[in-house]
Amino acid sequence: MPRPLALYETWERRVRPFEPLDASRPVGLYTCGPTVYDYQHIGNYRTFLFEDVLKRVLRWNGHDVNHVMNVTDVGHLVSDADEGEDKMEKGARRTGKTAWEVAAYYTEAFLADTKRLNLLPPTVLCRATDHVAEQIAFVAEIERNGFAYLTSDGVYFDTAKLDDYGYLARLDVAGLEAGHRVDLGEKRHATDFALWKFSPAGEVRQMEWDSPWGRGFPGWHIECSAMAQKYLGDYFDIHCGGEDHIPVHHTNEIAQTEGRLASRRDLPRERRRLANFWMHGYFLLANDAKMAKSAGGFLRLATLDERGVDPIAYRYLCLTAHYRSQLNFSWEALDAASTGLDRMRQGFHALPEGRAAPDAASIERFGDEINDDLNLPRALALAWEVLRGDLAPEVKRATLARFDDVFGLGLALWTPKAVEAPADVRALAEARLAARRSKAWAEADRLRAALHAAWWEMEDRADGFALRPRTEKPA
């Protein structure tokens, strides 16, 4: 039996065994989705790929998964400190479209990209603008419990009311307060954050709603707390996002939920932090710096298309690094991943299809690797070991196909491109076939070597042969 699944949990800062909170129900998984004011860059997709692999590993271990992903189409200001304008309004001004059109366009672009990366779709895809009523109700409960206060520009969460505010990120709240040099305005504390923002006087906004406190729009953080609670309950199994969510967004999600549940004296404190497991994927770096839209010139899947790179090669590249280690992007690394993917695809399709079962020992070893906090680099190394090893060809194919349930490379669905062999290469192959039929083995070996040197492989078949280009340069 493979080792039980164990995952690194950010709240406790350790790898611990994963068991669902309720074995009779699907695992509740909430992942922070895209902010749809622009295209997503490939750094964003590294996080989404980590979450996809997590879901696949949960399924490998026999768990059904109720995956909820949000779409932030309102409320995310250009500054995490509740300053600046809403990113959707900014996107509308940049594109000349309405904010609603911007949201719809970039949501569809995101969904198209996820298909190209072979991401499993979420069970529920929920848009913030479809859940404003739930967000208002959530804020009202926080206010009733004494954790909110009113200013001239909105409703704010009073972080001083929580003695463990910032624990997820191990924030030095006292130090932040002491070192804060910017005028707080009407905010009581530097770490307080907006639950609801009022529409600025004299400003025409495209996305605003009436509320008990005044016309405006929800803060960024409240949407995830409200929608997670609606679809997964007060306390669910796993909440995921990028490492940049730890100090602000996820810290504030937890605070909001604690504030809303503060009157529930029957709940132990640990069950007020929204999720049992908090998990975070680490950045994709470009020139050792975080890839971000604000930096300009960010890389999209369309950028890979322009260079003739299959998006699945980017997925393969992400599998080569552990999700809790930063990955430095370079075109050389992506080219190497493309070569590796092509070799694996070619190797897989060179294996005959059959009814063989996967190799039990390899499956157990693979389970050990993926259940060790999603160690995909070691799992990928094992796949190469199987491909190059001594198992029967049909068993190899069945084993690799089972591995691919987690890798998500779509090996079985890939179709090799038809490549016409040059006349001189076909002549070598015909000569080798004749040599084999006459049992001139030394000549057959010489001709195979000649084919190899010409970058071609010849597969012997009962009805003749098949030719395919080699995927590596001969020595």
Helices and strands as residue ranges (DSSP letters): E 6-9, E 14-17, E 27-31, H 42-60, E 65-71, H 87-95, H 99-116, E 124-127, G 128-131, H 132-144, E 148-151, E 154-157, G 159-161, H 173-179, E 193-198, E 216-218, H 220-232, E 236-242, G 243-245, I 246-250, H 251-261, G 269-272, E 275-281, E 284-286, E 289-290, G 293-295, H 301-306, H 311-319, E 327-329, H 331-349, H 360-370, H 376-388, H 393-407, G 411-413, H 423-437, H 441-453, E 456-461, E 464-469
